[in-house]
Amino acid sequence: INGDLGLYPGLATAVTGFSTAPTDGKVNGTIYAGDTQAMQAKADLSNAYGVAASQAPNAHTTAPVDIGGMQFLPGVYKYDSSVGVTGTVTLNAQGNPNAVFIFQIGSTLTTASASHISFINGAQPCHVFWQVGSSASLTSDSLFVGNILASASITVGDSVTVDGRLLAGTGDVTLIHDTINRADCAPAL
């Protein structure tokens, strides 16, 4: 994990797999467990989740959908049910590095194996938000970009790379042989 790891009191009972062995997990940052910073992070997640959920959508879909193979322009996309990603999803900022993409997902977000999120024309991972009504599951060998704000939990399969953040409200974030990179974005213009 390239960034900080926060654990909220009452939700996490242990942090395992982070020793000095090269095959074990590694946090290139600070672990915050049950302290003031962790509690502030939980409050910030709750606030961010609410803000993302309250945005007026540019497009609204009621049935479950697989968005693989689709290209999205900046905006808010609302899905009342589940969203799947098979293959490539492309986010096109149209030359605006401050472009924001919000995906409001009513229930679950699931990626297929080896799926990925692609950015073109200045899109940046800091400005992508996946607001998930329950849980997210990123399947093995996926490349996922953006910030998942899950109401419940997030499960990340083997050898997944995430450029962004994985934030779970009431459940766990489960990782196995994964790379999580804190997104570094160019400053706002």
CYANA upper distance limits for C-alpha pairs under 8 A (distance plus 0.5 A):
  1 ILE  CA      5 LEU  CA      8.22
  1 ILE  CA     25 GLY  CA      8.28
  1 ILE  CA     26 LYS  CA      6.53
  1 ILE  CA     27 VAL  CA      5.07
  1 ILE  CA     28 ASN  CA      6.32
  1 ILE  CA     29 GLY  CA      8.16
  1 ILE  CA    179 THR  CA      6.46
  1 ILE  CA    180 ILE  CA      5.27
  1 ILE  CA    181 ASN  CA      6.71
  1 ILE  CA    182 ARG  CA      8.50
  2 ASN  CA     27 VAL  CA      6.60
  2 ASN  CA     28 ASN  CA      5.18
  2 ASN  CA     29 GLY  CA      6.87
  2 ASN  CA    179 THR  CA      8.30
  2 ASN  CA    180 ILE  CA      6.52
  2 ASN  CA    181 ASN  CA      5.34
  2 ASN  CA    182 ARG  CA      6.33
  3 GLY  CA     27 VAL  CA      7.38
  3 GLY  CA     28 ASN  CA      6.18
  3 GLY  CA     29 GLY  CA      5.22
  3 GLY  CA     30 THR  CA      7.67
  3 GLY  CA    181 ASN  CA      7.31
  3 GLY  CA    182 ARG  CA      6.03
  4 ASP  CA     27 VAL  CA      7.59
  4 ASP  CA     28 ASN  CA      7.71
  4 ASP  CA     29 GLY  CA      5.16
  4 ASP  CA     30 THR  CA      5.23
  4 ASP  CA     31 ILE  CA      6.34
  4 ASP  CA     32 TYR  CA      7.94
  5 LEU  CA     27 VAL  CA      7.78
  5 LEU  CA     29 GLY  CA      7.85
  5 LEU  CA     30 THR  CA      6.67
  5 LEU  CA     31 ILE  CA      5.09
  5 LEU  CA     32 TYR  CA      6.49
  6 GLY  CA     31 ILE  CA      6.30
  6 GLY  CA     32 TYR  CA      5.02
  6 GLY  CA     33 ALA  CA      6.30
  6 GLY  CA     34 GLY  CA      8.49
  6 GLY  CA     37 GLN  CA      8.20
  6 GLY  CA     38 ALA  CA      5.68
  6 GLY  CA     41 ALA  CA      7.79
  7 LEU  CA     11 LEU  CA      7.87
  7 LEU  CA     12 ALA  CA      6.45
  7 LEU  CA     31 ILE  CA      8.16
  7 LEU  CA     32 TYR  CA      6.44
  7 LEU  CA     33 ALA  CA      4.92
  7 LEU  CA     34 GLY  CA      6.40
  7 LEU  CA     38 ALA  CA      6.36
  8 TYR  CA     12 ALA  CA      6.72
  8 TYR  CA     33 ALA  CA      6.58
  8 TYR  CA     34 GLY  CA      5.39
  8 TYR  CA     35 ASP  CA      8.14
  8 TYR  CA     38 ALA  CA      5.99
  8 TYR  CA     39 MET  CA      6.63
  8 TYR  CA     42 LYS  CA      7.47
  9 PRO  CA     33 ALA  CA      7.45
  9 PRO  CA     34 GLY  CA      4.77
  9 PRO  CA     35 ASP  CA      8.10
  9 PRO  CA     38 ALA  CA      8.48
  9 PRO  CA     39 MET  CA      8.24
 10 GLY  CA     34 GLY  CA      8.45
 11 LEU  CA    170 THR  CA      7.61
 11 LEU  CA    171 GLY  CA      7.54
 11 LEU  CA    172 ASP  CA      8.23
 12 ALA  CA    172 ASP  CA      7.95
 17 GLY  CA     24 ASP  CA      5.86
 17 GLY  CA     25 GLY  CA      5.76
 18 PHE  CA     24 ASP  CA      6.15
 18 PHE  CA     25 GLY  CA      5.11
 18 PHE  CA     26 LYS  CA      6.09
 18 PHE  CA     27 VAL  CA      7.99
 19 SER  CA     24 ASP  CA      6.56
 19 SER  CA     25 GLY  CA      7.48
 19 SER  CA     26 LYS  CA      7.93
 20 THR  CA     24 ASP  CA      7.53
 25 GLY  CA    177 HIS  CA      7.87
 27 VAL  CA     31 ILE  CA      8.04
 32 TYR  CA     37 GLN  CA      7.00
 32 TYR  CA     38 ALA  CA      6.08
 33 ALA  CA     38 ALA  CA      6.66
 34 GLY  CA     38 ALA  CA      6.24
 34 GLY  CA     39 MET  CA      7.37
 35 ASP  CA     39 MET  CA      6.83
 36 THR  CA     40 GLN  CA      6.65
 37 GLN  CA     41 ALA  CA      6.64
 38 ALA  CA     42 LYS  CA      6.81
 39 MET  CA     43 ALA  CA      6.83
 40 GLN  CA     44 ASP  CA      6.57
 41 ALA  CA     45 LEU  CA      6.59
 42 LYS  CA     46 SER  CA      6.79
 42 LYS  CA    169 GLY  CA      7.87
 43 ALA  CA     47 ASN  CA      6.75
 44 ASP  CA     48 ALA  CA      6.52
 45 LEU  CA     49 TYR  CA      6.44
 45 LEU  CA    149 LEU  CA      7.59
 45 LEU  CA    167 LEU  CA      7.51
 45 LEU  CA    169 GLY  CA      7.72
 46 SER  CA     50 GLY  CA      6.77
 46 SER  CA    169 GLY  CA      7.78
 47 ASN  CA     51 VAL  CA      6.71
 48 ALA  CA     52 ALA  CA      6.55
 48 ALA  CA    149 LEU  CA      8.26
 49 TYR  CA     53 ALA  CA      6.60
 49 TYR  CA    131 GLN  CA      6.77
 49 TYR  CA    149 LEU  CA      6.52
 49 TYR  CA    150 ALA  CA      8.43
 49 TYR  CA    151 SER  CA      8.44
 50 GLY  CA     54 SER  CA      6.60
 51 VAL  CA     55 GLN  CA      7.13
 52 ALA  CA    102 ILE  CA      7.31
 52 ALA  CA    104 GLN  CA      7.73
 52 ALA  CA    129 PHE  CA      7.89
 52 ALA  CA    131 GLN  CA      6.85
 53 ALA  CA    104 GLN  CA      6.70
 53 ALA  CA    131 GLN  CA      7.17
 55 GLN  CA     76 VAL  CA      7.53
 56 ALA  CA     76 VAL  CA      7.37
 57 PRO  CA     75 GLY  CA      7.86
 57 PRO  CA     76 VAL  CA      5.09
 57 PRO  CA     77 TYR  CA      5.91
 57 PRO  CA     78 LYS  CA      6.31
 58 ASN  CA     75 GLY  CA      6.66
 58 ASN  CA     76 VAL  CA      5.81
 58 ASN  CA     77 TYR  CA      6.50
 58 ASN  CA     78 LYS  CA      8.38
 59 ALA  CA     76 VAL  CA      7.35
 59 ALA  CA     77 TYR  CA      5.58
 59 ALA  CA     78 LYS  CA      6.66
 60 HIS  CA     77 TYR  CA      6.68
 60 HIS  CA     78 LYS  CA      5.20
 60 HIS  CA     79 TYR  CA      6.47
 60 HIS  CA     80 ASP  CA      8.32
 61 THR  CA     78 LYS  CA      6.71
 61 THR  CA     79 TYR  CA      5.36
 61 THR  CA     80 ASP  CA      6.90
 62 THR  CA     79 TYR  CA      6.29
 62 THR  CA     80 ASP  CA      5.33
 62 THR  CA     81 SER  CA      6.82
 63 ALA  CA     79 TYR  CA      7.85
 63 ALA  CA     80 ASP  CA      7.28
 63 ALA  CA     81 SER  CA      6.40
 63 ALA  CA     82 SER  CA      8.21
 64 PRO  CA     79 TYR  CA      7.96
 64 PRO  CA     80 ASP  CA      8.12
 64 PRO  CA     81 SER  CA      5.56
 64 PRO  CA     82 SER  CA      5.31
 64 PRO  CA     83 VAL  CA      6.43
 65 VAL  CA     81 SER  CA      8.44
 65 VAL  CA     82 SER  CA      7.09
 65 VAL  CA     83 VAL  CA      5.67
 65 VAL  CA     84 GLY  CA      6.71
 66 ASP  CA     83 VAL  CA      6.15
 66 ASP  CA     84 GLY  CA      4.80
 66 ASP  CA     85 VAL  CA      5.95
 66 ASP  CA     86 THR  CA      7.23
 67 ILE  CA     83 VAL  CA      7.49
 67 ILE  CA     84 GLY  CA      6.70
 67 ILE  CA     85 VAL  CA      5.91
 67 ILE  CA     86 THR  CA      7.67
 67 ILE  CA     89 VAL  CA      7.18
 68 GLY  CA     84 GLY  CA      7.81
 68 GLY  CA     85 VAL  CA      5.20
 68 GLY  CA     86 THR  CA      5.00
 68 GLY  CA     87 GLY  CA      5.61
 68 GLY  CA     88 THR  CA      5.77
 68 GLY  CA     89 VAL  CA      5.69
 68 GLY  CA    115 SER  CA      8.50
 69 GLY  CA     86 THR  CA      7.93
 69 GLY  CA     87 GLY  CA      6.65
 69 GLY  CA     88 THR  CA      5.70
 69 GLY  CA     89 VAL  CA      5.94
 69 GLY  CA     90 THR  CA      8.02
 70 MET  CA     88 THR  CA      7.89
 70 MET  CA     89 VAL  CA      5.86
 70 MET  CA     90 THR  CA      6.86
 71 GLN  CA     89 VAL  CA      6.51
 71 GLN  CA     90 THR  CA      5.05
 71 GLN  CA     91 LEU  CA      6.30
 71 GLN  CA     92 ASN  CA      7.39
 72 PHE  CA     89 VAL  CA      8.37
 72 PHE  CA     90 THR  CA      6.76
 72 PHE  CA     91 LEU  CA      5.48
 72 PHE  CA     92 ASN  CA      6.48
 73 LEU  CA     91 LEU  CA      6.69
 73 LEU  CA     92 ASN  CA      5.64
 73 LEU  CA     93 ALA  CA      6.60
 73 LEU  CA     94 GLN  CA      7.86
 73 LEU  CA    101 PHE  CA      8.14
 74 PRO  CA     91 LEU  CA      8.11
 74 PRO  CA     92 ASN  CA      7.54
 74 PRO  CA     93 ALA  CA      6.47
 74 PRO  CA     99 ALA  CA      6.11
 74 PRO  CA    100 VAL  CA      5.92
 74 PRO  CA    101 PHE  CA      5.53
 75 GLY  CA    100 VAL  CA      6.78
 75 GLY  CA    101 PHE  CA      5.62
 75 GLY  CA    102 ILE  CA      6.81
 76 VAL  CA    101 PHE  CA      6.55
 76 VAL  CA    102 ILE  CA      5.16
 76 VAL  CA    103 PHE  CA      6.47
 76 VAL  CA    104 GLN  CA      7.85
 77 TYR  CA    101 PHE  CA      8.48
 77 TYR  CA    102 ILE  CA      6.69
 77 TYR  CA    103 PHE  CA      5.39
 77 TYR  CA    104 GLN  CA      6.52
 78 LYS  CA    103 PHE  CA      6.53
 78 LYS  CA    104 GLN  CA      5.10
 78 LYS  CA    105 ILE  CA      6.71
 78 LYS  CA    106 GLY  CA      8.45
 79 TYR  CA     83 VAL  CA      7.75
 79 TYR  CA    103 PHE  CA      8.15
 79 TYR  CA    104 GLN  CA      6.45
 79 TYR  CA    105 ILE  CA      5.39
 79 TYR  CA    106 GLY  CA      6.42
 80 ASP  CA    104 GLN  CA      8.46
 80 ASP  CA    105 ILE  CA      6.66
 80 ASP  CA    106 GLY  CA      5.00
 80 ASP  CA    107 SER  CA      7.78
 81 SER  CA    105 ILE  CA      6.91
 81 SER  CA    106 GLY  CA      5.27
 81 SER  CA    107 SER  CA      5.76
 81 SER  CA    108 THR  CA      7.74
 82 SER  CA    105 ILE  CA      6.82
 82 SER  CA    106 GLY  CA      6.84
 82 SER  CA    107 SER  CA      5.58
 82 SER  CA    108 THR  CA      5.18
 82 SER  CA    109 LEU  CA      6.49
 83 VAL  CA    105 ILE  CA      7.24
 83 VAL  CA    107 SER  CA      8.50
 83 VAL  CA    108 THR  CA      6.80
 83 VAL  CA    109 LEU  CA      5.47
 83 VAL  CA    110 THR  CA      6.96
 84 GLY  CA    109 LEU  CA      6.36
 84 GLY  CA    110 THR  CA      5.32
 84 GLY  CA    111 THR  CA      6.08
 84 GLY  CA    112 ALA  CA      7.91
 85 VAL  CA     89 VAL  CA      7.70
 85 VAL  CA    109 LEU  CA      8.48
 85 VAL  CA    110 THR  CA      6.85
 85 VAL  CA    111 THR  CA      5.06
 85 VAL  CA    112 ALA  CA      6.52
 85 VAL  CA    115 SER  CA      7.09
 85 VAL  CA    116 HIS  CA      8.32
 86 THR  CA    111 THR  CA      6.69
 86 THR  CA    112 ALA  CA      5.56
 86 THR  CA    113 SER  CA      8.15
 86 THR  CA    115 SER  CA      5.94
 86 THR  CA    116 HIS  CA      8.47
 87 GLY  CA    112 ALA  CA      7.89
 87 GLY  CA    114 ALA  CA      7.60
 87 GLY  CA    115 SER  CA      4.95
 87 GLY  CA    116 HIS  CA      6.82
 88 THR  CA    115 SER  CA      6.26
 88 THR  CA    116 HIS  CA      5.50
 88 THR  CA    117 ILE  CA      6.22
 88 THR  CA    118 SER  CA      7.20
 89 VAL  CA    116 HIS  CA      6.97
 89 VAL  CA    117 ILE  CA      5.35
 89 VAL  CA    118 SER  CA      6.47
 90 THR  CA    117 ILE  CA      6.43
 90 THR  CA    118 SER  CA      5.12
 90 THR  CA    119 PHE  CA      6.25
 90 THR  CA    120 ILE  CA      7.65
 91 LEU  CA    101 PHE  CA      8.44
 91 LEU  CA    117 ILE  CA      7.95
 91 LEU  CA    118 SER  CA      6.65
 91 LEU  CA    119 PHE  CA      5.44
 91 LEU  CA    120 ILE  CA      6.73
 91 LEU  CA    123 ALA  CA      7.12
 92 ASN  CA    119 PHE  CA      6.68
 92 ASN  CA    120 ILE  CA      5.47
 92 ASN  CA    121 ASN  CA      6.25
 92 ASN  CA    122 GLY  CA      7.97
 92 ASN  CA    123 ALA  CA      6.67
 93 ALA  CA     97 PRO  CA      7.16
 93 ALA  CA     99 ALA  CA      6.04
 93 ALA  CA    119 PHE  CA      8.33
 93 ALA  CA    120 ILE  CA      7.04
 93 ALA  CA    121 ASN  CA      5.83
 93 ALA  CA    122 GLY  CA      6.00
 93 ALA  CA    123 ALA  CA      5.16
 94 GLN  CA    120 ILE  CA      8.28
 94 GLN  CA    121 ASN  CA      5.74
 94 GLN  CA    122 GLY  CA      7.46
 94 GLN  CA    123 ALA  CA      8.40
 95 GLY  CA    121 ASN  CA      5.29
 95 GLY  CA    122 GLY  CA      5.67
 95 GLY  CA    123 ALA  CA      8.18
 96 ASN  CA    121 ASN  CA      7.86
 96 ASN  CA    122 GLY  CA      6.34
 96 ASN  CA    123 ALA  CA      7.56
 97 PRO  CA    121 ASN  CA      8.46
 97 PRO  CA    122 GLY  CA      5.22
 97 PRO  CA    123 ALA  CA      6.02
 97 PRO  CA    124 GLN  CA      6.97
 97 PRO  CA    186 ALA  CA      8.04
 97 PRO  CA    188 ALA  CA      7.94
 98 ASN  CA    123 ALA  CA      7.99
 98 ASN  CA    124 GLN  CA      8.15
 98 ASN  CA    127 HIS  CA      7.55
 98 ASN  CA    188 ALA  CA      6.60
 98 ASN  CA    189 LEU  CA      7.95
 99 ALA  CA    123 ALA  CA      6.99
 99 ALA  CA    124 GLN  CA      8.34
 99 ALA  CA    127 HIS  CA      7.18
100 VAL  CA    127 HIS  CA      5.32
100 VAL  CA    128 VAL  CA      6.47
101 PHE  CA    127 HIS  CA      6.78
101 PHE  CA    128 VAL  CA      5.28
101 PHE  CA    129 PHE  CA      6.79
102 ILE  CA    128 VAL  CA      6.46
102 ILE  CA    129 PHE  CA      5.30
102 ILE  CA    130 TRP  CA      6.57
102 ILE  CA    131 GLN  CA      7.87
103 PHE  CA    129 PHE  CA      6.68
103 PHE  CA    130 TRP  CA      5.34
103 PHE  CA    131 GLN  CA      6.52
104 GLN  CA    130 TRP  CA      6.84
104 GLN  CA    131 GLN  CA      5.45
104 GLN  CA    132 VAL  CA      6.92
104 GLN  CA    133 GLY  CA      8.48
105 ILE  CA    109 LEU  CA      7.64
105 ILE  CA    130 TRP  CA      7.78
105 ILE  CA    131 GLN  CA      6.43
105 ILE  CA    132 VAL  CA      5.33
105 ILE  CA    133 GLY  CA      6.40
106 GLY  CA    132 VAL  CA      6.77
106 GLY  CA    133 GLY  CA      5.19
106 GLY  CA    134 SER  CA      7.94
107 SER  CA    132 VAL  CA      6.69
107 SER  CA    133 GLY  CA      5.01
107 SER  CA    134 SER  CA      5.53
107 SER  CA    135 SER  CA      7.52
108 THR  CA    132 VAL  CA      6.70
108 THR  CA    133 GLY  CA      7.07
108 THR  CA    134 SER  CA      6.16
108 THR  CA    135 SER  CA      5.68
108 THR  CA    136 ALA  CA      6.10
108 THR  CA    137 SER  CA      8.40
109 LEU  CA    132 VAL  CA      7.18
109 LEU  CA    135 SER  CA      7.17
109 LEU  CA    136 ALA  CA      5.09
109 LEU  CA    137 SER  CA      6.75
110 THR  CA    136 ALA  CA      6.33
110 THR  CA    137 SER  CA      5.29
110 THR  CA    138 LEU  CA      6.31
110 THR  CA    139 THR  CA      7.86
111 THR  CA    115 SER  CA      6.84
111 THR  CA    137 SER  CA      7.03
111 THR  CA    138 LEU  CA      5.50
111 THR  CA    139 THR  CA      6.06
111 THR  CA    142 SER  CA      7.73
112 ALA  CA    138 LEU  CA      7.79
112 ALA  CA    139 THR  CA      6.02
112 ALA  CA    140 SER  CA      8.22
112 ALA  CA    142 SER  CA      7.85
113 SER  CA    138 LEU  CA      8.49
113 SER  CA    139 THR  CA      5.50
113 SER  CA    140 SER  CA      5.57
113 SER  CA    141 ASP  CA      6.28
113 SER  CA    142 SER  CA      6.29
114 ALA  CA    139 THR  CA      8.08
114 ALA  CA    140 SER  CA      7.06
114 ALA  CA    141 ASP  CA      5.18
114 ALA  CA    142 SER  CA      4.89
114 ALA  CA    143 LEU  CA      7.63
115 SER  CA    141 ASP  CA      7.95
115 SER  CA    142 SER  CA      5.38
115 SER  CA    143 LEU  CA      6.90
115 SER  CA    144 PHE  CA      8.44
116 HIS  CA    142 SER  CA      6.05
116 HIS  CA    143 LEU  CA      4.94
116 HIS  CA    144 PHE  CA      6.05
116 HIS  CA    145 VAL  CA      8.37
117 ILE  CA    143 LEU  CA      6.85
117 ILE  CA    144 PHE  CA      5.96
117 ILE  CA    145 VAL  CA      6.30
118 SER  CA    145 VAL  CA      8.27
119 PHE  CA    123 ALA  CA      5.91
119 PHE  CA    124 GLN  CA      7.58
123 ALA  CA    127 HIS  CA      8.21
124 GLN  CA    128 VAL  CA      7.75
124 GLN  CA    185 CYS  CA      6.61
125 PRO  CA    145 VAL  CA      6.19
125 PRO  CA    146 GLY  CA      5.13
125 PRO  CA    147 ASN  CA      7.97
125 PRO  CA    163 ASP  CA      7.15
125 PRO  CA    164 GLY  CA      6.63
125 PRO  CA    183 ALA  CA      6.50
125 PRO  CA    184 ASP  CA      8.39
125 PRO  CA    185 CYS  CA      7.63
126 CYS  CA    146 GLY  CA      6.78
126 CYS  CA    147 ASN  CA      7.75
126 CYS  CA    164 GLY  CA      7.23
126 CYS  CA    183 ALA  CA      6.44
126 CYS  CA    184 ASP  CA      7.69
126 CYS  CA    185 CYS  CA      6.59
127 HIS  CA    146 GLY  CA      7.62
128 VAL  CA    145 VAL  CA      8.06
128 VAL  CA    146 GLY  CA      5.18
128 VAL  CA    147 ASN  CA      6.58
129 PHE  CA    146 GLY  CA      6.31
129 PHE  CA    147 ASN  CA      5.39
129 PHE  CA    148 ILE  CA      6.61
129 PHE  CA    149 LEU  CA      7.64
130 TRP  CA    146 GLY  CA      7.64
130 TRP  CA    147 ASN  CA      6.51
130 TRP  CA    148 ILE  CA      5.23
130 TRP  CA    149 LEU  CA      6.44
130 TRP  CA    150 ALA  CA      8.35
131 GLN  CA    148 ILE  CA      6.73
131 GLN  CA    149 LEU  CA      5.35
131 GLN  CA    150 ALA  CA      6.59
131 GLN  CA    151 SER  CA      8.48
132 VAL  CA    136 ALA  CA      7.50
132 VAL  CA    148 ILE  CA      7.70
132 VAL  CA    149 LEU  CA      6.53
132 VAL  CA    150 ALA  CA      5.12
132 VAL  CA    151 SER  CA      6.66
133 GLY  CA    150 ALA  CA      6.86
133 GLY  CA    151 SER  CA      5.93
133 GLY  CA    152 ALA  CA      8.12
134 SER  CA    150 ALA  CA      6.53
134 SER  CA    151 SER  CA      5.49
134 SER  CA    152 ALA  CA      5.49
134 SER  CA    153 SER  CA      7.56
135 SER  CA    150 ALA  CA      6.21
135 SER  CA    151 SER  CA      7.13
135 SER  CA    152 ALA  CA      5.74
135 SER  CA    153 SER  CA      5.31
135 SER  CA    154 ILE  CA      6.14
135 SER  CA    155 THR  CA      8.49
136 ALA  CA    148 ILE  CA      8.41
136 ALA  CA    150 ALA  CA      7.18
136 ALA  CA    153 SER  CA      7.02
136 ALA  CA    154 ILE  CA      5.23
136 ALA  CA    155 THR  CA      6.83
137 SER  CA    154 ILE  CA      6.29
137 SER  CA    155 THR  CA      5.26
137 SER  CA    156 VAL  CA      6.37
137 SER  CA    157 GLY  CA      8.13
138 LEU  CA    142 SER  CA      7.22
138 LEU  CA    144 PHE  CA      8.37
138 LEU  CA    154 ILE  CA      8.40
138 LEU  CA    155 THR  CA      6.81
138 LEU  CA    156 VAL  CA      5.28
138 LEU  CA    157 GLY  CA      6.39
138 LEU  CA    160 VAL  CA      7.81
139 THR  CA    156 VAL  CA      6.81
139 THR  CA    157 GLY  CA      5.26
139 THR  CA    158 ASP  CA      7.77
139 THR  CA    160 VAL  CA      7.75
140 SER  CA    156 VAL  CA      7.94
140 SER  CA    157 GLY  CA      5.00
140 SER  CA    158 ASP  CA      5.15
140 SER  CA    159 SER  CA      6.18
140 SER  CA    160 VAL  CA      6.07
141 ASP  CA    157 GLY  CA      8.07
141 ASP  CA    158 ASP  CA      7.05
141 ASP  CA    159 SER  CA      5.49
141 ASP  CA    160 VAL  CA      5.22
141 ASP  CA    161 THR  CA      7.87
142 SER  CA    159 SER  CA      7.97
142 SER  CA    160 VAL  CA      5.41
142 SER  CA    161 THR  CA      6.92
143 LEU  CA    160 VAL  CA      6.51
143 LEU  CA    161 THR  CA      5.44
143 LEU  CA    162 VAL  CA      6.48
143 LEU  CA    163 ASP  CA      8.45
144 PHE  CA    160 VAL  CA      8.13
144 PHE  CA    161 THR  CA      6.75
144 PHE  CA    162 VAL  CA      5.26
144 PHE  CA    163 ASP  CA      6.91
145 VAL  CA    162 VAL  CA      6.13
145 VAL  CA    163 ASP  CA      5.29
145 VAL  CA    164 GLY  CA      6.31
146 GLY  CA    162 VAL  CA      8.13
146 GLY  CA    163 ASP  CA      6.74
146 GLY  CA    164 GLY  CA      5.16
146 GLY  CA    165 ARG  CA      7.16
146 GLY  CA    183 ALA  CA      8.46
147 ASN  CA    164 GLY  CA      5.60
147 ASN  CA    165 ARG  CA      5.11
147 ASN  CA    166 LEU  CA      6.56
147 ASN  CA    167 LEU  CA      8.02
148 ILE  CA    164 GLY  CA      8.46
148 ILE  CA    165 ARG  CA      6.73
148 ILE  CA    166 LEU  CA      5.56
148 ILE  CA    167 LEU  CA      6.38
148 ILE  CA    168 ALA  CA      8.41
149 LEU  CA    166 LEU  CA      7.27
149 LEU  CA    167 LEU  CA      5.60
149 LEU  CA    168 ALA  CA      6.72
149 LEU  CA    169 GLY  CA      8.10
150 ALA  CA    154 ILE  CA      7.39
150 ALA  CA    166 LEU  CA      8.48
150 ALA  CA    167 LEU  CA      6.64
150 ALA  CA    168 ALA  CA      5.31
150 ALA  CA    169 GLY  CA      6.57
151 SER  CA    168 ALA  CA      6.48
151 SER  CA    169 GLY  CA      5.28
151 SER  CA    170 THR  CA      6.95
152 ALA  CA    168 ALA  CA      6.11
152 ALA  CA    169 GLY  CA      5.76
152 ALA  CA    170 THR  CA      5.28
152 ALA  CA    171 GLY  CA      5.40
152 ALA  CA    172 ASP  CA      8.15
153 SER  CA    168 ALA  CA      5.51
153 SER  CA    169 GLY  CA      7.43
153 SER  CA    170 THR  CA      7.14
153 SER  CA    171 GLY  CA      4.85
153 SER  CA    172 ASP  CA      5.55
153 SER  CA    173 VAL  CA      6.39
154 ILE  CA    166 LEU  CA      7.72
154 ILE  CA    167 LEU  CA      8.19
154 ILE  CA    168 ALA  CA      6.76
154 ILE  CA    171 GLY  CA      8.09
154 ILE  CA    172 ASP  CA      6.86
154 ILE  CA    173 VAL  CA      5.22
154 ILE  CA    174 THR  CA      6.85
155 THR  CA    172 ASP  CA      8.31
155 THR  CA    173 VAL  CA      6.31
155 THR  CA    174 THR  CA      5.30
155 THR  CA    175 LEU  CA      7.05
156 VAL  CA    160 VAL  CA      7.26
156 VAL  CA    173 VAL  CA      8.06
156 VAL  CA    174 THR  CA      6.37
156 VAL  CA    175 LEU  CA      5.56
156 VAL  CA    176 ILE  CA      7.34
156 VAL  CA    178 ASP  CA      8.03
157 GLY  CA    175 LEU  CA      7.13
157 GLY  CA    176 ILE  CA      6.63
157 GLY  CA    178 ASP  CA      8.09
158 ASP  CA    175 LEU  CA      8.07
158 ASP  CA    176 ILE  CA      5.68
158 ASP  CA    177 HIS  CA      5.94
158 ASP  CA    178 ASP  CA      6.70
159 SER  CA    176 ILE  CA      7.62
159 SER  CA    177 HIS  CA      5.75
159 SER  CA    178 ASP  CA      5.24
159 SER  CA    179 THR  CA      7.76
160 VAL  CA    177 HIS  CA      8.03
160 VAL  CA    178 ASP  CA      5.44
160 VAL  CA    179 THR  CA      6.88
161 THR  CA    178 ASP  CA      6.41
161 THR  CA    179 THR  CA      5.24
161 THR  CA    180 ILE  CA      6.37
161 THR  CA    181 ASN  CA      8.19
162 VAL  CA    179 THR  CA      6.79
162 VAL  CA    180 ILE  CA      5.28
162 VAL  CA    181 ASN  CA      6.56
163 ASP  CA    180 ILE  CA      6.61
163 ASP  CA    181 ASN  CA      5.30
163 ASP  CA    182 ARG  CA      6.49
163 ASP  CA    183 ALA  CA      5.89
164 GLY  CA    180 ILE  CA      7.59
164 GLY  CA    181 ASN  CA      6.56
164 GLY  CA    182 ARG  CA      5.59
164 GLY  CA    183 ALA  CA      5.36
165 ARG  CA    180 ILE  CA      7.95
165 ARG  CA    181 ASN  CA      8.25
165 ARG  CA    182 ARG  CA      6.96
165 ARG  CA    183 ALA  CA      8.28
166 LEU  CA    173 VAL  CA      7.72
167 LEU  CA    173 VAL  CA      7.96
168 ALA  CA    172 ASP  CA      6.90
168 ALA  CA    173 VAL  CA      6.92
